[in-house]
Amino acid sequence: MTQPAEDEKTPSQHIDDRIAQLGDWRGAMLANVRAVIHGALPEVVEEWKWRGVPTWYHDGIVCTGETYKAAVKLTFARGASLADPAGLFNASLEGNARRAIDLHEGDTLDEAGLAALLREAAAANAAKNRKR
């Protein structure tokens, strides 16, 4: 069976490839984050944006999953408007809209806290869309 050409791959296949290509703690963390996203938001839509950024949608952008040398960064498009009772946001705190979670090697992912934050982001997107 041949692999699809780069431009024929689905967003999910691109994300699978990114996880495999990383091959280190970042790939494992991104895979774990992705599993939490799908568990919290079963109807989530995966996209591959901006030349290689996994992006998850549910009535709008919920978050992106960028990978850097020293971090996996989850950026929530409307994070500044979300409550964060688990205290997960630790980056991009100065902005008026976005908030991010930087995950580093050795960090333990607060899966329950992340799932709650994801559901809140999706609910905020849905509420915004109802107002239109």
MOLIN-V30832 format. One record per residue. N is the residue number from 1. RES is the residue in one small letter. SS is DSSP state (alpha for helix, beta for strand, coil for the rest). PSI is psi in whole degrees, 0 to 359 (999 if undefined). Layout:
n->N res->RES ss->SS psi->PSI
n->N res->RES ss->SS psi->PSI
//
This chain:
n->1 res->m ss->coil psi->130
n->2 res->t ss->coil psi->151
n->3 res->q ss->coil psi->145
n->4 res->p ss->coil psi->150
n->5 res->a ss->coil psi->155
n->6 res->e ss->alpha psi->316
n->7 res->d ss->alpha psi->354
n->8 res->e ss->alpha psi->356
n->9 res->k ss->coil psi->147
n->10 res->t ss->coil psi->161
n->11 res->p ss->alpha psi->320
n->12 res->s ss->alpha psi->323
n->13 res->q ss->alpha psi->322
n->14 res->h ss->alpha psi->318
n->15 res->i ss->alpha psi->318
n->16 res->d ss->alpha psi->314
n->17 res->d ss->alpha psi->317
n->18 res->r ss->alpha psi->314
n->19 res->i ss->alpha psi->314
n->20 res->a ss->alpha psi->319
n->21 res->q ss->alpha psi->325
n->22 res->l ss->alpha psi->313
n->23 res->g ss->coil psi->16
n->24 res->d ss->coil psi->200
n->25 res->w ss->alpha psi->329
n->26 res->r ss->alpha psi->320
n->27 res->g ss->alpha psi->317
n->28 res->a ss->alpha psi->319
n->29 res->m ss->alpha psi->315
n->30 res->l ss->alpha psi->320
n->31 res->a ss->alpha psi->320
n->32 res->n ss->alpha psi->314
n->33 res->v ss->alpha psi->314
n->34 res->r ss->alpha psi->318
n->35 res->a ss->alpha psi->319
n->36 res->v ss->alpha psi->318
n->37 res->i ss->alpha psi->311
n->38 res->h ss->alpha psi->328
n->39 res->g ss->alpha psi->321
n->40 res->a ss->alpha psi->326
n->41 res->l ss->coil psi->80
n->42 res->p ss->coil psi->334
n->43 res->e ss->coil psi->9
n->44 res->v ss->coil psi->146
n->45 res->v ss->beta psi->129
n->46 res->e ss->beta psi->138
n->47 res->e ss->beta psi->161
n->48 res->w ss->beta psi->101
n->49 res->k ss->beta psi->165
n->50 res->w ss->coil psi->50
n->51 res->r ss->coil psi->39
n->52 res->g ss->coil psi->36
n->53 res->v ss->beta psi->116
n->54 res->p ss->beta psi->132
n->55 res->t ss->beta psi->133
n->56 res->w ss->beta psi->131
n->57 res->y ss->beta psi->141
n->58 res->h ss->coil psi->96
n->59 res->d ss->coil psi->26
n->60 res->g ss->coil psi->176
n->61 res->i ss->beta psi->127
n->62 res->v ss->beta psi->303
n->63 res->c ss->beta psi->166
n->64 res->t ss->beta psi->160
n->65 res->g ss->beta psi->84
n->66 res->e ss->beta psi->147
n->67 res->t ss->beta psi->132
n->68 res->y ss->coil psi->174
n->69 res->k ss->coil psi->319
n->70 res->a ss->coil psi->3
n->71 res->a ss->coil psi->154
n->72 res->v ss->beta psi->122
n->73 res->k ss->beta psi->121
n->74 res->l ss->beta psi->112
n->75 res->t ss->beta psi->124
n->76 res->f ss->beta psi->119
n->77 res->a ss->coil psi->322
n->78 res->r ss->coil psi->34
n->79 res->g ss->alpha psi->329
n->80 res->a ss->alpha psi->338
n->81 res->s ss->alpha psi->1
n->82 res->l ss->coil psi->143
n->83 res->a ss->coil psi->147
n->84 res->d ss->coil psi->67
n->85 res->p ss->coil psi->334
n->86 res->a ss->coil psi->354
n->87 res->g ss->coil psi->39
n->88 res->l ss->coil psi->328
n->89 res->f ss->coil psi->124
n->90 res->n ss->coil psi->11
n->91 res->a ss->beta psi->159
n->92 res->s ss->coil psi->39
n->93 res->l ss->coil psi->346
n->94 res->e ss->coil psi->347
n->95 res->g ss->coil psi->164
n->96 res->n ss->coil psi->345
n->97 res->a ss->coil psi->303
n->98 res->r ss->coil psi->157
n->99 res->r ss->beta psi->153
n->100 res->a ss->beta psi->160
n->101 res->i ss->beta psi->116
n->102 res->d ss->beta psi->123
n->103 res->l ss->beta psi->131
n->104 res->h ss->coil psi->164
n->105 res->e ss->coil psi->132
n->106 res->g ss->coil psi->347
n->107 res->d ss->coil psi->147
n->108 res->t ss->coil psi->126
n->109 res->l ss->coil psi->126
n->110 res->d ss->coil psi->88
n->111 res->e ss->alpha psi->318
n->112 res->a ss->alpha psi->317
n->113 res->g ss->alpha psi->318
n->114 res->l ss->alpha psi->317
n->115 res->a ss->alpha psi->318
n->116 res->a ss->alpha psi->318
n->117 res->l ss->alpha psi->319
n->118 res->l ss->alpha psi->315
n->119 res->r ss->alpha psi->322
n->120 res->e ss->alpha psi->318
n->121 res->a ss->alpha psi->317
n->122 res->a ss->alpha psi->320
n->123 res->a ss->alpha psi->321
n->124 res->a ss->alpha psi->320
n->125 res->n ss->alpha psi->315
n->126 res->a ss->alpha psi->318
n->127 res->a ss->alpha psi->319
n->128 res->k ss->alpha psi->319
n->129 res->n ss->alpha psi->329
n->130 res->r ss->alpha psi->330
n->131 res->k ss->alpha psi->343
n->132 res->r ss->coil psi->999
//
